[in-house]
Amino acid sequence: MKMQAVTQATRAAQSAPQRRTARAEAKESFGDQVHLSPSQCKAASGQWAQVQRANYDAASGVTRSLVPVLFLSDLDGTWLSPNAENRKTLDQGVLELKEEAREKGVDLQFGYISARPLERIEQENLPESDWSIANNGGYIYSTEGKDAVWEDRKQAFGFQANRAFEIAQELLKSPKFAGLEVSSVGKVVGNPAADACPESASLCILNSSVRLGRGESKDQLESEHFTAPSQVQAFADAISKKLRKEGAEFQQSPIYPYHGKPYVMFDLASVNKGDAIAYLQEKENLTPDRIIIAGDGGNDISMMLDQQGKDDGRRAIVVGENAKLRSAAASVSRAIIQSPEQDCSLGVLAGLRQHVEEIIAQVQP
């Protein structure tokens, strides 16, 4: 899906003082997290009006109301199966399910939510979608282009990726962290575009450079048994402490293994996937149970929960073997946790169909 650039004229017509006020209202600290405020993203407590969209059937001349549903899926390890045929099955299955749902009164919008930049999302030749959320929530694109309101909101937090990498290099001079081989995602995959979002820094640490502490072993770096090494956790926390001391507000993701590569990584960002979903929930005026997400990693936990880290009734599909994600999903009432042995594309499609069928059953008279 190729996105068209949004011109400066499409930005919200706010004066500078108005923008500053809006940004101030959009900030809320929650422990080590930064979230949009409840006034910006309503909690799921009956405040969400049930929205319906009109659908005109030219053949019958009848206009029907449609209930909107939003499905967003992570890509690597989730939508993108290593099995080409299974991936094709998901590609076609989502489009078919979208048409089936429309016939039964549900407007199923879908999209992708990934750490990848937009150009890397587009390179996968995915089905044309309603939304693409790139850089772990850093950018939101619709069929009309980059979401300008989201761009304004991000500026509230004062986080700059370059500063995070500068601090990382300073810390490597300390004996505590000397020897760690630290890179950005863009350098690891050979694509500078992956580092282009100034509000998001993903730091990758070569596994073989990590000094394991007492009681730690290389086995814990394997994805099935992954536990963050104490040295890496201390490194991530030290960067965060320095940034916050300088006044930046941001979120630190859990440390997680980098898909298929000998690295562990963590993200520092002014927003995350969960914040982007909360914004779209507000923008599209969706009830939480009309949101479906799919993921396979620790940085997908924020998608399953509301801004306070609680189960608000949204729907989830969990694939893969990430223990931390599977454990978090176990407390989510509408989570479908697929077998870790099941192909990820097929697991996503099966879970999506189950969720959509449940919604259809609720909305049909």
PyMOL commands that set and color helices and strands:
alter all, ss='L'
color gray80, all
select helices_A, chain A and resi 8-10+16-25+84-103+118-122+135-137+148-157+161-171+185-189+192-195+207-209+218-221+223-225+230-245+273-284+288-290+298-304+323-329+344-363
alter helices_A, ss='H'
color red, helices_A
select strands_A, chain A and resi 28-30+33-35+53-57+62-73+106-113+131-134+139-142+145-146+182-184+200-206+251-252+256-257+263-269+291-295+315-318+335-337
alter strands_A, ss='S'
color yellow, strands_A
deselect
rebuild
show_as cartoon
